[in-house]
Amino acid sequence: MVDDFIHNLRTGNTRRYDRNRRYDGGNQYPNGDKRRPKDGKLPVRRMSLDADQFVVIKNALESVAEAFQQQANAAKRRAAAKESIAESMKSIAGFLESRQASDILDALKRLADNDQTGMQASLNADRDKVMSIIQELRDRNISYEKIALHLENEGIPTFSGKGQWRGQTIHRLHQRLQTANS
């Protein structure tokens, strides 16, 4: 192969190397057919396993079977839960169909009106209580931060029901009290 290349280079022949030409005499496997035995069958490799390996394989298969069983049980429980939900929804729908929609809406409106008026009265009473505590503590020259800490320690919720009392909020409320009293 290399000799042909050098010969072509020296003679000026620019013929390219022929990739299909066999330079080994045409024998694909010059050292004999190593890939397959002479009868054309693939060799069978037999592995020997000892008792420890059988135990490990058995334990692994048992754990896989147990995992599949747990998944099947979980699927059954989910199906039962969905059936229970469907039955509950059917009973709710039946109850609502038995009542007239206008009666239900009227009852809900009355309930909402009662809750709002009761909540407003309760909020106003709570607000008045908090404002009197702020005024009382401020009259004793207690700082806004300490008043906020006092309200937090007493467990008195903020007006919004969220967050916690802050000195700045107490200052703002006290300013409103001062302007309302003057």
Secondary structure, 3 states (H helix, E strand, C coil): CHHHHHHHHHHCCCCCCCCCCCCCCCCCCCCCCCCCCCCCCCCCCCCCCCHHHHHHHHHHHHHHHHHHHHHHHHHHHHHHHHHHHHHHHHHHHHHHHHCCHHHHHHHHHHHHHHHHHHHHHHHHHHHHHHHHHHHHHHHCCCCHHHHHHHHHHHCCCCCCCCCCCCHHHHHHHHHHHHHHHC
